[in-house]
Amino acid sequence: MKIKVKNLGALKQAEFTLGDLTIVCGCNNTGKTYATYALFGFLYTWRRIFSIEIKDDKIEQLLADGVIRIDIQEYVQQSEQIVSKACETYNQQLPNIFAAPNQLFRATEFQVSLDIQNISFTPKFELNIGTANVEILSIKKHEESRELVVTLLLEKDKLTIPIDILKRTISDALKEIIFAQLIPRPFIASAERTGAAIFRKELNFARNRLLEEMGQASNNSNPMELLFKVYQDYALPIKTNVDFTRELETIFKKSSFIAENYPDILADFADIIGGEYSVTRNDELYYIPRGKRVKLSMDGSSSAVRSLLDIGFYLRHEAQLGDLLMVDEPELNLHPENQRRVAKLFARLINLGIKVFITTHSDYIIKELNTLIMLNHDKPHLKRIAQEEGYRAEELISAEQIKVYIAEEALITLEGKNRKTKCQTLTPADIDPELGIEARSFDPTIETMNRIQEAIVWGKE
């Protein structure tokens, strides 16, 4: 998946491609979060903004014959136009995604290119629609088949589904079959996650007070306007974090494929936080330090425990193969050693089949990822070092799995221009299979600090 943006926050023009691990680094206020939030918003809303038209004659045939067969390949041929039109729609929704004034996005363009040539249909699809007493509609795609079979399960005269709903249901099935394998399901841990962990109860109270206000409002009041007051000041990623944190009691009852098949990953995560999270029946959230008989509330726990809450619950209860885990500044509140451990955790996830997207200011994370790249070669001395230092084969990664971009000012040729212009963009970083990532974003600061300290130590000579 390739993303192109214009006039998005600080970014004048930029493009980036998702890898198994995608990293965006750079100074503050250079557009990293804008790129992250815009991508998350698209991945989160694509089912709603994609439009597949079901023609009237198909519905007429379904009502007349009781069954239709739809050639899925016919809609695959329209996929580029479908994605392009969806991007146009999404551009109009960016103010809502960012909870920001419209004028900030008047000139913004967000474009996504999918690998249409390698579309792999959802192998099997089945959806039955009905009531408690009667089945109304069946939509099926069998394995290896390129046809979607839609069957009416009751007589036409008894059909209670409006035609528009019928079209939308078939359209949604086609979207799922054609695009779900290309567009990952996103989960985001925003930089505001620490606050959401502390104030989850207060956020519940605010919602409950608003519901009471809606119940007491006059008939002339618009209940939707009241409801939107809860989140209208939050960008979509932050709203999603708030919702996730508020629903932990329900989420706690679920089990991810990692919990079922890779408990050692959860054990590694428990080592990072030094304990585990727990939710009681009364929806009380606690942190239980390892080896101690105490339960700590979030405001009584360390900032590191709070900053990793979303990721911990995602790993244990929500993670699915093919997901995209997005973390804004994973190093928040973490000791350098735990930053190294988080880097190794991300490496394990991408080797399992979960894509990871991070923004970071952490030289420790980059250097640890470089170590994982450098050790991933079939050389005796590298195997010896990996064994001596406790690295496992499932943590090692290759340069081909990673995309790194630096948010910075650079000379680029703007579209429609014949000369290079210096502007804010995302510059791909070099990744050497032997030496790892060249994250020059951190180098000048480190070199300056080293120079000053060397002058202090050796300046008298």
Secondary structure, DSSP 4 states (H G I P E B T S, - for coil): -EEEEEEETTEEEEEEE--SEEEEEESTTSSHHHHHHHHHHHHHHHHHH---PPPHHHHHHHHHHSEEEEEHHHHHTTHHHHHHHHHHHHHHHHHHHHT--GGGGTT-EEEEE--GGG----S-EEEEEE-SS-EEEEEEE-TT--EEEEEE-S-GGG--S-HHHHHHHHHHHHHHHHHTTTSPPEEEE-TTHHHHHHSHHHHHHHHHHHHHHHHHS-TTS-HHHHHHTTTTTS-HHHHHHHHHHHTHHHHTT---HHHHH-HHHHHHHHHHHTEEEEE-TT--EEEEETT-S--B-GGGS-HHHHHTHHHHHIIIII--TT-EEEEE-TTTT--HHHHHHHHHHHHHHHHHT-EEEEEE--HHHHHHHHHHHHT-S--HHHHHHHHHTT--GGG---GGGEEEEEEEEEEEE-TT-SSEEEEEEEEEPPEETTTEE--TTTHHHHHHHHHHHHHHHHTT-
